[in-house]
Structure formats: structure tokens, C-alpha cells
Amino acid sequence: MGGADPRRRDPLVTRIFALVQPVIIRARTGPLEATGVDRRYAIDLTQHPYAISQTLHYAAGVFGMQPPLVFQNPNDGGGLGFLHAHEPSIVLGRAAFAQDFAMQPMAFVAGRHLAYFRPGFYVRHLVPTGTGLKAWLFAAIKLSAPQFPIAPELEGQVREATAAMTAAFHGVERELPGESGLEAPAGGHDARPQEVGCPRSISQPIAQGCCSRTTSRSRRKSCARWRMVPA
């Protein structure tokens, strides 16, 4: 994950969030029907005669992705919105159909909106804080490295996230987060976790003792010094 600067984006961290994103969505949202919409009324972007719908369709093609469900809400005065549900969707308010929108700004807005529907990025709307994202990331790591040290102030959130993932992942699936090969740089201020003092692979080296309880207290503290900030 990362911000607007692609040089600060770690695809390996994004891959871990892509793996756990379905669990986060299930834990933080409800069924689509509970939001008051009916999927039968989803817009067909290829047939909808409005510029915003055609732009979303075009932008999805540029991304090489299947567009999410899109609904129109005439009671919403806004433009493009998110519909947080088990099946995340887009809501078009009245402002989205304004006739004075220039095509280039519209294309940018549509692309930015769709970017959050790429694997691993939608969690930013369901877990909006860096601390919350860190808790889910650490919970994913603990599935394959149970001895991974957690700061006391994060234990409650990590325990909650771990419980959700334990119920969702079974058997070999629990090894997937650790096998993503997450690497962390030696420093810098980034949207990805930053590891100080540990080897550059997150799963096996930790499991083999980098941050084990048998190492020195200062070494464990160094291993546990991770930072994450939203971009």
C-alpha cells in the first residue's frame, strides 16, 4: 500500500492486505441488501447514457478490472460515493450527472475512485487509521509467526483481527500471509510497516528467532518498532 507516489508503495504489503481484505470487508460491513439497495437496479455502465457512467466503464478497462456494482441515488446530492457492503459498490449522486463537468477532471475522479477497488486498497476506507491497518497487518503476520511480538497498546485490536482471520483461514491458507515474502526497508517515512533491526523477510526469520522470546529484550523491542501512516 502507499500514497500517490508509486516509489513509496510496497507491493508486498499490498499483497498481504489483498489476502485479508475479504475478511476485513466481512467484519466491517453487512449484506448489500442491508444498505437498502437492490442489485437488480445496478447500472449497466455500457448502456447508461451519461458521461460519468461511460467514464467509469472506460477507466475500469484501463485498469484491466471488472467494475464494481454501480447504483444511482437521486436523493444523494454528492458525486461519486462508496457503498460499504459485503460487495463494495459505487453510488452516483446528483452531482455526478452535472453537465458542466470537463472530461479530463471527470476521468481523473473516476480513476481515483476505481483505484480503491484494486485488491488490498479498499481496506483504507474500512480501516481509516494507521494504527488500525497496523493491527490487521500484525494479525496476518501472527497467523504464520505466532511469537511475533505485539505492543501492549495494540494487543486488543490485533486479538480482534486475529479472531476474524482465524475463523476465515483454514489449514494452509494461514501460511499465505507469511509466504508473501514481505520485506521492510531499513528506514524512511512510509505507508508500509517499517522494520528496524530484523532480517528483510517477515515470515521465516521471525519464526526462526529474530524476534523470538529467547532473544534479548532490546532486540525484541527493535524488531517490534514498526510504523505505518496513511498516505
N, C-alpha and C positions, 0 to 999 in steps of 0.2 A: 504494500500500500504506500501511498505517498501523496504529495500535493501536485501542483501544476507543473513543477519542474521534474521532467522524467528522469533526470540524473539522480534524484533523491528517492526514487521509487525502487523498492526491493521486491522483485517478482516472487521470491521465495516466501516472504512474509505474506504476500497477497495469495499465494497458493494455499497456505495454511488457512487463511480466512475463507478462501473459496471452499475448502473442505468442510469447515464448520459453519459456514453461512446458513445452510438449510436448518441446522439445529437452532441457531440464533433466531432465525425467522419464525420457526415454530414456537420458540419460547417467548418471543416478544410480540407476536401478532395473533390474530384469530382468523377464522374462515372468511373467505371473501364475502359470503352471504351475510356475515355479521356486520359488515360495513354498510349494508343497505343497498348494495348494487346487485344486479343480476347479470351474469356473464353472457346471457343471451343478447344483451344490449351493448356488448362491446363493439367499438367502431372497427370497421374494416378499413384500414388505412389505405388500401389500394383503390378503394371506391369512394371514400369520403371526399367531397368536393371542396375542401378547404385547404389553404396553403399550409397551415400548421400540421395537418394530418399527412399531407404529401411530403412535407419536410421530415417528419418523424420516420416515415417509411424510407425515404432516401438515406437519412442518417444511419438507420439500422443496417441498411445494405452496405454502407461504407464501413461500419464496424464489423460486418460479417456476422451479425447476430439476428436471432429471431426477435422481433419487437415484442415487448410485454403487452398485456391487455391494456387497451386504452378506452376510457369512458368519458362521456361528455356530461358535465353538470352545469346546467344553466343557472342554478342557484348560487354558484360559486363565482364571485367577482374577480378571482385571480386568473392567472395564466396557466402555466403547467404546474401540476402538483403531483404528489406521490400518494398512492393509496396503499397504506401498510396493511398487508394481509398475508395469509399463507402463500398466496400467489401475488407478489408485489405488482402493482399496476400503476398506470398514469391516469391522472384526471385532468381534463381540459375545462377550464373555467371560461367565463365570458370574454375575459381579456385576451385569451388565446386566439379569438376569432376577429380581433380588431383589424380593420382594413388598412391601417396606416403603418403596419409592420414592414420594414425593409427586409428583403430576403436574406441578406448576409447576417444581420443580427439574429434573425429567426433561426437560421441554420446553426449558428453558434449555440443559442439557447437549447435547441433541440438536441444537439450533440452532447452538450454538457449534461443534460438531463438523462439521456440514454447511457452515458458513461457509467452512471451509478448502477446500472443493471448488468454490468460485466461481473463475472464471478469474483466474489470477495470484496466488492466495493459497496454493495448495498448495506452492509453492516454499519457503515458510517452514519446512516440515518436512524438505525435502531439502537446503536450504542454510541452516542454522540461525544462521549468524553474519552480522553486518552487513557484515563485510569480504567474505565470500563473495557476498552479494547485490550488493554494490557492484561486484565483479568481473564478474558476469554482466550487470549494467546497463551498465557501461562497454563491455563487449564488444559489446552490442547497438548502442550508440551508434557504435562504431567501424565497424560494417558500412556506415553511411552517411556517416560522417565519419572516414576512416582516419587523419587527422592529429590526432585528439583526443588530448591528452597524458595519459599514464598514469604514476602514481608508480612508481618502481622496485620498491617492495615489493609492488606489485600486478601487475607485468608477467607473472609466471608464471601466476597464476590467470586473468588476462584472456586470455593466449595460449591456455590450455586451453579456456576458454569460447568464444573466437573460433573455434577449430578445430571445435568441435562445431556451432556455428551456421553456419559456412561450408559444412559438409557438408550441413546441413539446409535452408538457404535458398538459393534459386536465382533469379538474374535480378532481376526487380522486387521479389521478396519481401524482398530485402536492404534495400530502401528503407523498408519498413514501420515498423521501429522508429524511424527518424529522422522519419518523417512523422506520428508520433503527436502531434507538437506538444508535447513535454514542456516544461513550464515549471517553473522553480525560483524560490522566493521569495528575498528578499534576506537573510533570516536566520531564526533560530529553531532549536529542537532537535526534530528530527522523524525519522520513519521513512523519509522520502523523501530523495533526494540534495539537498543544498543547494548552490546555485551562488553564488559570490561574484565579482562583477566582470564577468560576461558578460551579454549581452542575454538576454531571457527566453525565447527559443526555442532549443532544443538543437541542431537539425539544421543548417539553412542558415546561420545566423550563425556557427556554429563552422566550417563548411566554407568560409565566405567570409572567414575570417581573424580572428575574435575570439580564438581560441586557436591560431592558426596559428604555425608555426615562425618566421615573419617578424616577429611581434610581440615586444615586449620580454620579457626573462626574467621580470621581476617580474609583467608582465601575464599570461604563461602560468601562472606559479605561482598567481596569484589565480584564474585560470579553473579550475585543477586542484584547488582547495580545495573538495572535496565531502565531506559527512559522511553516514553512514547508520547508524542504530542500530535494532535490532529492537525492536518495541513490546512 
